[in-house]
Amino acid sequence: MEKRDALQKLERELINDMSLPLREANLVFGEGNTNCKILFIGEAPGQKEDELRRPFVGRSGQLLNKMLEEIGLKREDVYITNIVKRRPPGNRDPLPHEIEAYKPYLTRQIEIIKPTIVVTLGRFSMNYFLPEAKISRDQGRLFRANGFFIYPIYHPAAAMRGNSMMAEFRESFEKLPKAIARCEGLLHKPATND
C-alpha cells in the first residue's frame, strides 16, 4: 500500500474512533511530503489550525515556514503533524490522558512515513520519544530512540516569547541540515564486526 493511501486509511480510523478525547474540535491529521526526510511533530493544534484543519498555519507556522526557507527547504519538502490531533479548549496544554489516547495514531503515522529524522517541536512531543529529557537542556541535540533519530527544538510559540529562546531556536534550526547529513551517514554506514 502506498504511504498516502495508508495515511488516508489511518485518518479515517481516527475520524471514526469515538473513544478519543476532544472530539468537539476538528481533526488536524497532518500534511506534507510523505516521502520526506524530516517529520516535524508539535503538541496539539491551536485555534487557527482547528479552523483550517491544517497543522502549523498560525503565527508558529509562519515562523516554522520562515526557518525552513532559511535552511533551503519549503513546507512541501517536510511532513508536519502533532501528537494530539484535536485542539484542547482555550489552547491549553494537552493533558496526559489526551496524549496517551492519540499516541497509537502518531506511532502508526511515523511508521508509515519512515522519516530520516523526527524534529520534535516543544517538550510534549520530545517527551513522547525521550521521557527523561528536558527541553532547555536537550534541544538542538541529536538522539536515537525507538529506532528513530530525534532532534528536539523549542516550539515556535515558545521561541517567539523570548529573545534567548529565539536565538537558541534559530541556532538549532540552522544545525538541522548537518543533523540530517549525520543521520543519513549513520543509516548508510556498513555494519562492522567491532
PAZAPA-4460 file (N, C-alpha, C; in steps of 0.05 Angstrom, whole numbers, plus 32768, in hexadecimal, padded with zeros to 4 digits):
% residues 194
    n_x    n_y    n_z   ca_x   ca_y   ca_z    c_x    c_y    c_z   seq   type   mol
   8011   7FE8   8000   8000   8000   8000   8012   8019   8000     1      M     A
   800B   802C   7FEF   801A   8046   7FEE   8017   8054   8009     2      E     A
   802B   8065   800F   802B   8074   8028   8013   8086   802B     3      K     A
   800C   8094   8015   7FF5   80A6   8016   7FDB   8097   801B     4      R     A
   7FD8   8080   800E   7FC0   806F   8013   7FBF   8065   8030     5      D     A
   7FD6   805D   803A   7FD8   8053   8056   7FD1   806A   8069     6      A     A
   7FDA   8082   8064   7FD4   8099   8075   7FB7   80A0   8074     7      L     A
   7FAB   809F   805C   7F8E   80A5   8059   7F7D   8090   8069     8      Q     A
   7F86   8077   8068   7F78   8062   8077   7F7A   8068   8095     9      K     A
   7F92   806F   809D   7F96   8076   80BA   7F85   808E   80C2    10      L     A
   7F84   80A2   80B1   7F74   80BA   80B7   7F56   80B2   80BA    11      E     A
   7F4C   80A1   80A9   7F30   8098   80AB   7F2B   8089   80C5    12      R     A
   7F3F   8079   80CD   7F3D   806B   80E7   7F3B   807F   80FE    13      E     A
   7F4B   8094   80FD   7F4B   80A9   8111   7F30   80B7   8112    14      L     A
   7F25   80BD   80FB   7F0B   80CA   80F9   7EF5   80B9   8106    15      I     A
   7EF7   809F   8102   7EE2   808D   810C   7EE7   8083   8128    16      N     A
   7EFD   8089   8134   7F03   8080   814F   7EF5   8092   8163    17      D     A
   7EDE   8089   816D   7ECD   8098   817F   7ED8   8099   819C    18      M     A
   7EED   8089   81A1   7EF8   8089   81BC   7F0C   809F   81C1    19      S     A
   7F14   80AD   81AC   7F28   80C2   81AF   7F1D   80DB   81BC    20      L     A
   7F2D   80E9   81CC   7F25   8102   81D9   7F25   8119   81C5    21      P     A
   7F19   812F   81CC   7F19   8148   81BD   7F0A   8146   81A3    22      L     A
   7EF7   8135   81A1   7EE8   8130   8188   7ED8   8148   817F    23      R     A
   7ED4   815B   8192   7EC5   8173   818A   7ED5   8186   8177    24      E     A
   7EEF   8182   8177   7F01   8192   8165   7F05   8183   814B    25      A     A
   7F0E   8191   8137   7F14   8186   811D   7F2D   8174   811D    26      N     A
   7F2D   8160   810D   7F45   814F   810A   7F5A   815E   80F9    27      L     A
   7F72   815F   8104   7F89   816A   80F5   7F9D   8153   80F3    28      V     A
   7F9C   8144   80DD   7FAB   812C   80DB   7FC9   8130   80D6    29      F     A
   7FCF   8141   80C3   7FEB   8146   80BB   7FEB   814A   809D    30      G     A
   8002   8155   8093   8004   8159   8077   8021   815C   806E    31      E     A
   8025   8157   8055   8040   815B   804A   8049   8144   8038    32      G     A
   8063   8143   8035   8070   812F   8023   8072   8115   8032    33      N     A
   8064   8100   8028   8064   80E6   8036   807E   80D8   8032    34      T     A
   808F   80E1   801F   80AA   80D5   801B   80BF   80E8   8025    35      N     A
   80B9   80F6   803A   80CB   810B   8045   80E2   80FF   8054    36      C     A
   80F7   810F   8058   810D   8108   806A   8107   8112   8086    37      K     A
   80F7   8128   8088   80F2   8135   80A2   80D4   8134   80A8    38      I     A
   80CE   8129   80C0   80B3   8129   80CB   80B3   813C   80E3    39      L     A
   80A3   8151   80E2   80A0   8163   80F9   8088   815B   8109    40      F     A
   808B   8159   8123   8075   8152   8135   8072   8167   814A    41      I     A
   805A   8174   814B   8054   8187   8160   8043   817A   8176    42      G     A
   8036   818A   8186   8026   817E   819C   8009   817B   8196    43      E     A
   7FFC   8190   818D   7FDF   818F   8186   7FD8   81A7   8175    44      A     A
   7FC2   81A6   8166   7FBA   81BD   8155   7FB2   81D4   8167    45      P     A
   7FB6   81EC   815C   7FAB   8205   8169   7F92   820D   815B    46      G     A
   7F89   8226   8161   7F6F   822F   8156   7F6F   8231   8138    47      Q     A
   7F84   823C   812C   7F86   823F   810F   7F87   8224   8102    48      K     A
   7F96   8211   810E   7F99   81F6   8103   7F7E   81E8   8104    49      E     A
   7F6F   81EC   811A   7F54   81E0   811D   7F41   81EA   8107    50      D     A
   7F43   8204   8102   7F31   8211   80EE   7F37   8207   80D2    51      E     A
   7F51   8205   80CB   7F59   81FD   80B0   7F5E   81E0   80AD    52      L     A
   7F5E   81D1   80C3   7F64   81B4   80C3   7F7F   81AD   80B7    53      R     A
   7F92   81BF   80BD   7FAE   81BB   80B3   7FC1   81C1   80CA    54      R     A
   7FD7   81B2   80CC   7FEA   81B7   80E2   7FFC   81D0   80DC    55      P     A
   8003   81DE   80F1   8016   81F4   80F0   8010   8208   80D9    56      F     A
   7FF9   8215   80DB   7FF1   8229   80C8   7FED   8244   80D4    57      V     A
   7FF0   8246   80EE   7FEE   8260   80FC   800A   826D   80FE    58      G     A
   800E   827D   8112   8027   828B   8116   803F   8278   8118    59      R     A
   803B   8262   8127   8050   824E   812A   8057   8242   810F    60      S     A
   8043   823D   80FF   8047   8231   80E5   8056   8244   80D2    61      G     A
   8050   825E   80D5   805E   8272   80C5   807C   8272   80CC    62      Q     A
   8082   8270   80E5   809E   826F   80EE   80AB   8255   80E4    63      L     A
   809D   823F   80E6   80A8   8225   80DC   80AE   8227   80BE    64      L     A
   809B   8232   80AE   809F   8235   8092   80B8   8247   808C    65      N     A
   80BB   825C   809B   80D2   826E   8097   80EC   8260   809D    66      K     A
   80EC   8250   80B3   8105   8242   80BA   810B   822D   80A5    67      M     A
   80F7   821F   809B   80FC   820C   8085   8109   8219   806D    68      L     A
   80FE   8230   8065   8109   823F   804F   8127   8246   8054    69      E     A
   812D   824E   806C   8148   8256   8073   815C   823F   8070    70      E     A
   8153   8226   8072   8165   820F   806F   8161   8202   8053    71      I     A
   8153   8210   8042   8151   8207   8026   813B   81F2   8021    72      G     A
   8127   81F2   8033   8111   81DF   802F   80F6   81EE   802D    73      L     A
   80E2   81E0   8023   80C7   81EA   8022   80B6   81D8   8033    74      K     A
   809F   81E3   803A   808C   81D3   804A   8084   81B9   803C    75      R     A
   8083   81BA   8021   807C   81A3   8011   8091   818D   8012    76      E     A
   80A9   8193   801C   80BF   8180   801E   80BD   816E   8037    77      D     A
   80AD   8177   804A   80AC   8169   8064   8090   8160   806A    78      V     A
   808D   8150   8080   8072   8149   8089   806F   8155   80A5    79      Y     A
   8057   8160   80AA   8052   816D   80C4   8039   8161   80D1    80      I     A
   803B   815B   80EA   8023   8151   80F9   8026   8158   8117    81      T     A
   8014   814E   8127   8015   8152   8144   8010   8137   8152    82      N     A
   8017   8136   816B   8010   811E   817A   7FF2   811C   817D    83      I     A
   7FE6   8130   8189   7FC9   8132   818C   7FBD   813E   8173    84      V     A
   7FAA   8132   8167   7FA0   813A   814D   7F88   814C   814E    85      K     A
   7F80   8154   8166   7F69   8167   8168   7F71   817C   817D    86      R     A
   7F66   8194   817A   7F6D   81AB   818B   7F61   81A8   81A7    87      R     A
   7F73   81AA   81BB   7F69   81AC   81D7   7F5B   81C7   81DB    88      P     A
   7F46   81C8   81EC   7F37   81E1   81F0   7F4A   81F7   81FA    89      P     A
   7F46   820F   81EF   7F55   8226   81F8   7F72   8225   81F2    90      G     A
   7F7A   8213   81E0   7F97   8210   81D9   7FA8   8207   81F1    91      N     A
   7F9B   81FA   8204   7FAB   81F0   821B   7FBD   81D9   8212    92      R     A
   7FD0   81D2   8223   7FE2   81BC   821D   7FD1   81A2   821C    93      D     A
   7FDA   818F   820B   7FCC   8175   820B   7FD0   8167   8226    94      P     A
   7FBB   8159   822F   7FBD   814B   8248   7FC9   812F   8243    95      L     A
   7FD4   8123   8258   7FE1   8108   8254   7FCE   80F3   8248    96      P     A
   7FB5   80F3   8250   7FA3   80DE   8245   7F9D   80E4   8227    97      H     A
   7F9D   80FD   821F   7F98   8104   8203   7FB0   80FC   81F2    98      E     A
   7FC8   8100   81FC   7FE0   80F8   81EE   7FE0   80D9   81EB    99      I     A
   7FDA   80CB   8201   7FDA   80AE   8200   7FC5   80A3   81EB   100      E     A
   7FAE   80B1   81EA   7F99   80A8   81D8   7FA1   80AA   81BB   101      A     A
   7FB0   80BF   81B4   7FB8   80C4   8198   7FD2   80B7   8191   102      Y     A
   7FE2   80AF   81A5   7FFC   80A3   81A0   7FFD   808D   818B   103      K     A
   7FEA   8079   818C   7FEB   8063   8179   7FE9   806D   815C   104      P     A
   7FDA   8082   8158   7FD6   808D   813D   7FF0   809B   8134   105      Y     A
   7FFD   80AA   8145   8016   80B6   813E   802B   80A1   8138   106      L     A
   802C   808C   8148   803F   8076   8144   803C   806A   8128   107      T     A
   8023   8065   8121   801E   805A   8106   8024   806D   80F0   108      R     A
   801F   8087   80F5   8025   809C   80E1   8043   809C   80DB   109      Q     A
   8053   809B   80F1   8070   809B   80EE   807A   8082   80DF   110      I     A
   806E   806B   80E7   8076   8051   80DA   8070   8052   80BC   111      E     A
   805A   805F   80B4   8053   8060   8098   8066   8073   8089   112      I     A
   806C   808A   8094   807C   809E   8087   809A   8096   8086   113      I     A
   80A4   808A   809C   80C0   8082   809D   80D3   8098   8096   114      K     A
   80D3   80AE   80A6   80E5   80C4   80A0   8102   80BE   80A8   115      P     A
   8114   80CD   809E   8130   80CB   80A6   8134   80D5   80C2   116      T     A
   8126   80EB   80C8   8129   80F8   80E2   810D   8103   80EB   117      I     A
   8108   8101   8105   80F0   810C   8111   80F8   8125   8121   118      V     A
   80ED   813C   8119   80F3   8155   8127   80DB   815A   8139   119      V     A
   80DF   8159   8153   80CA   815D   8166   80C9   817B   816D   120      T     A
   80B2   8187   816C   80AE   81A3   8172   80A2   81A6   818E   121      L     A
   80B3   81AB   81A1   80A9   81AE   81BD   80AC   8195   81CD   122      G     A
   80A6   8199   81E7   80AC   8183   81FA   8098   816C   81F8   123      R     A
   807F   8170   81F1   806C   815A   81F0   8074   8146   81DB   124      F     A
   807A   814F   81C3   8081   813D   81AE   809D   8131   81B4   125      S     A
   80AF   8140   81C0   80C9   8135   81C7   80C6   811F   81DB   126      M     A
   80B5   8123   81EF   80B2   810F   8204   80A4   80F5   81FA   127      N     A
   8096   80F7   81E3   808B   80DF   81D7   80A1   80CB   81D1   128      Y     A
   80B8   80D5   81C8   80CF   80C4   81C1   80E3   80C2   81D8   129      F     A
   80E7   80D8   81E6   80FC   80DA   81FB   80EF   80E3   8215   130      L     A
   80E3   80D1   8224   80D4   80D8   823C   80E4   80E7   8251   131      P     A
   80FE   80E2   8252   810F   80EE   8267   811C   8108   825E   132      E     A
   8118   8110   8245   8126   8127   823A   8119   8141   8245   133      A     A
   8129   8156   8245   8120   8171   824C   8125   8183   8234   134      K     A
   8111   8191   822B   8113   81A1   8212   8129   81B6   8214   135      I     A
   812C   81C3   822B   8140   81D8   822D   815D   81CD   822C   136      S     A
   8160   81B4   8234   817A   81A7   8234   8180   8198   821A   137      R     A
   816B   818C   820F   8170   8178   81F9   8168   8182   81DD   138      D     A
   815C   819A   81DB   8155   81A4   81C0   816E   81A9   81B1   139      Q     A
   816D   81A3   8197   8184   81A7   8186   8199   8191   8186   140      G     A
   8192   817B   8194   81A3   8163   8195   8196   814C   8186   141      R     A
   81A6   813A   817C   819C   8123   816D   819B   810B   817E   142      L     A
   8185   80FD   817E   8181   80E5   818E   8178   80CE   817C   143      F     A
   817B   80B6   8186   816F   809F   8178   815D   8091   818C   144      R     A
   8144   808D   8185   8130   8080   8197   811C   8071   8187   145      A     A
   8116   8059   818F   8101   8048   8182   8107   8046   8164   146      N     A
   8120   8044   815D   8128   8041   8141   8127   805A   8130   147      G     A
   8122   8071   813C   8121   808A   812D   8135   809E   8138   148      F     A
   813F   80AF   8126   814F   80C6   812E   813D   80DC   8136   149      F     A
   8141   80E6   814E   8130   80FB   815A   8140   8114   815E   150      I     A
   8135   812B   8155   8143   8144   8157   812F   8158   8164   151      Y     A
   8130   815B   817E   811D   816D   818B   8125   818B   8188   152      P     A
   8112   819C   8183   8116   81B8   8184   80FE   81C5   8192   153      I     A
   8102   81DE   8199   80EB   81ED   81A6   80D4   81EE   8193   154      Y     A
   80BC   81EF   819F   80A4   81F4   818F   80A6   8211   8185   155      H     A
   809E   8216   816C   80A0   8232   8161   8091   8246   8173   156      P     A
   807A   823E   817F   806C   8251   8190   807C   8258   81A9   157      A     A
   808B   8245   81B4   809D   824B   81CB   80B4   825D   81C2   158      A     A
   80BF   8257   81AA   80D5   8267   81A0   80CD   8284   819D   159      A     A
   80B4   8289   8195   80AB   82A4   8190   80A7   82B4   81AA   160      M     A
   80A7   82A6   81C1   80A3   82B4   81DA   80BC   82C1   81E6   161      R     A
   80D3   82B8   81DD   80EB   82C4   81EA   8103   82C4   81D7   162      G     A
   8114   82D9   81DB   812B   82DD   81CA   813F   82C6   81CB   163      N     A
   8145   82BC   81E4   8159   82A7   81E6   814E   828D   81DA   164      S     A
   8135   8287   81DE   8129   826F   81D2   8129   8271   81B4   165      M     A
   8123   8289   81A9   8122   828D   818C   813E   8288   8181   166      M     A
   8153   8292   818F   816E   828E   8185   8175   8270   8185   167      A     A
   816E   8261   819A   8173   8245   819C   8163   8235   8187   168      E     A
   814A   823D   8183   8138   8231   816F   8145   8234   8153   169      F     A
   814E   824C   814D   815A   8252   8132   8174   8242   812F   170      R     A
   8184   8241   8144   819D   8232   8143   8198   8215   813E   171      E     A
   8185   8209   814C   817E   81ED   8149   8174   81E7   812D   172      S     A
   8164   81FA   8123   8159   81F6   8108   8170   81F7   80F3   173      F     A
   8183   8209   80F7   8199   820C   80E4   81AB   81F3   80E4   174      E     A
   81AB   81E4   80FB   81BB   81CC   80FC   81AD   81B3   80F1   175      K     A
   8193   81B7   80EA   8183   81A0   80E1   818E   8193   80C7   176      L     A
   8197   81A1   80B3   81A2   8194   809B   81BA   8181   80A2   177      P     A
   81CB   818A   80B5   81E2   817A   80BD   81D8   8161   80CD   178      K     A
   81C3   8164   80DD   81B8   814E   80EC   81AD   8139   80D8   179      A     A
   819F   8142   80C3   8194   8130   80AF   81AB   8121   80A1   180      I     A
   81BF   8130   8099   81D6   8123   808B   81E3   810E   809E   181      A     A
   81E5   8114   80B7   81F1   8101   80CA   81DF   80E8   80CC   182      R     A
   81C5   80EC   80CD   81B2   80D5   80CE   81B5   80C4   80B6   183      C     A
   81B6   80D0   809E   81B8   80C1   8086   81D2   80B2   8085   184      E     A
   81E7   80BE   808E   8201   80B0   8090   8200   8098   80A2   185      G     A
   81F2   809A   80B8   81F0   8084   80CB   81DE   806E   80C0   186      L     A
   81C9   8076   80B1   81B7   8062   80A5   81C4   8052   8090   187      L     A
   81D6   805E   8081   81E3   8051   806A   81FF   8046   8070   188      H     A
   8206   8048   8089   8220   803E   8092   8220   8020   8091   189      K     A
   8234   8013   8084   8234   7FF5   8084   8239   7FEA   80A0   190      P     A
   822C   7FD4   80A5   8230   7FC7   80BF   824D   7FBD   80C2   191      A     A
   8257   7FBE   80DA   8272   7FB5   80DF   8271   7F9F   80F5   192      T     A
   8287   7F91   80F8   8288   7F7C   810C   8295   7F85   8126   193      N     A
   8299   7FA0   8129   82A6   7FAA   8141   8296   7FA5   815A   194      D     A
***
